[in-house]
Amino acid sequence: MQQQKPRTAIREFSLDLLDFMQERLQECLADPASCRAALSDASCAFRILRRRLRAEAKDRFTQLVLVYDGDLESLANLEQPELANAINDTLDRLRIAARIIENG
């Protein structure tokens, strides 16, 4: 199988996925019934982002891992208020990661 060349620049791709992850985490806070699915979506996006950064931008990959390298799906096992605290912490870290990529 031939490897496809990405069609989106790494910076824009990364920022789009970070935005998506933040949206899904905010949905988890707003709608507990959809929290598990939202965390799964964000976790999948994070794995895709890590894979592409590792392949194309090792410096940004390293910066991302230093800012956040958690398991988003495991947050579903937390109860309130720990869940909200963990999500808010993750949102803060993802915002930092986005600023690093924007300025990188």
C-alpha positions in Angstrom: 0.0 0.0 0.0 1.4 3.4 -1.0 1.6 6.0 1.7 -0.4 9.1 1.0 1.1 12.5 1.2 -0.8 14.8 3.6 -2.9 17.5 1.9 -3.0 19.9 4.8 0.0 21.8 6.1 1.2 20.5 9.5 0.5 23.7 11.4 -3.1 24.1 10.2 -3.7 20.3 10.6 -2.4 20.5 14.2 -4.4 23.5 15.1 -7.6 22.0 13.6 -7.2 18.8 15.6 -6.4 20.7 18.8 -9.6 22.8 18.2 -11.6 19.7 17.6 -10.2 18.1 20.8 -11.1 21.2 22.8 -14.7 21.2 21.4 -15.2 17.6 22.3 -13.9 18.2 25.9 -16.1 21.2 26.3 -19.0 19.0 25.1 -18.1 16.5 27.8 -18.4 19.2 30.4 -21.7 20.5 29.0 -23.4 17.1 28.4 -22.5 14.2 30.8 -24.6 11.8 28.7 -22.2 12.3 25.7 -19.0 12.5 27.8 -17.7 9.0 27.0 -18.1 9.4 23.3 -16.7 12.9 23.4 -13.6 11.7 25.2 -13.2 8.9 22.7 -13.3 11.3 19.8 -10.8 13.6 21.4 -8.5 10.6 22.2 -8.6 9.4 18.6 -7.8 12.9 17.4 -4.9 13.1 19.8 -3.4 9.8 18.5 -3.7 11.1 14.9 -2.0 14.4 15.8 0.8 12.6 17.6 1.4 10.2 14.7 1.7 13.0 12.1 3.8 15.3 14.3 6.1 12.4 15.1 6.5 11.7 11.4 6.8 15.3 10.1 7.7 17.7 13.0 9.6 16.0 15.7 10.3 19.3 17.5 6.6 20.1 17.7 5.9 16.5 18.7 8.3 16.8 21.6 6.8 20.1 22.7 3.3 18.6 22.5 4.3 15.6 24.6 5.9 17.9 27.2 2.7 20.0 27.5 0.2 17.0 27.4 0.6 13.3 27.0 -2.4 11.9 28.9 -5.0 9.3 28.2 -8.2 11.1 27.5 -10.4 8.1 27.4 -9.4 7.2 31.0 -11.0 10.5 32.2 -14.4 8.8 31.6 -13.7 6.7 34.8 -13.5 9.8 37.0 -16.4 11.1 39.0 -17.3 14.8 39.5 -15.7 17.1 40.5 -12.5 15.3 39.6 -13.7 14.8 36.0 -14.4 18.5 35.5 -11.0 19.4 37.1 -9.2 17.0 34.9 -10.9 18.2 31.7 -10.3 21.9 32.6 -6.6 21.1 33.2 -6.5 19.3 29.9 -8.2 22.2 28.1 -5.6 24.6 29.6 -2.8 22.3 28.3 -4.3 22.0 24.8 -4.5 25.8 24.6 -0.8 26.0 25.5 0.0 23.4 22.9 -2.0 25.5 20.3 -0.1 28.6 21.2 3.2 26.7 20.8 2.2 25.5 17.4 0.9 28.9 16.3 4.2 30.5 17.2 6.4 27.6 16.2 
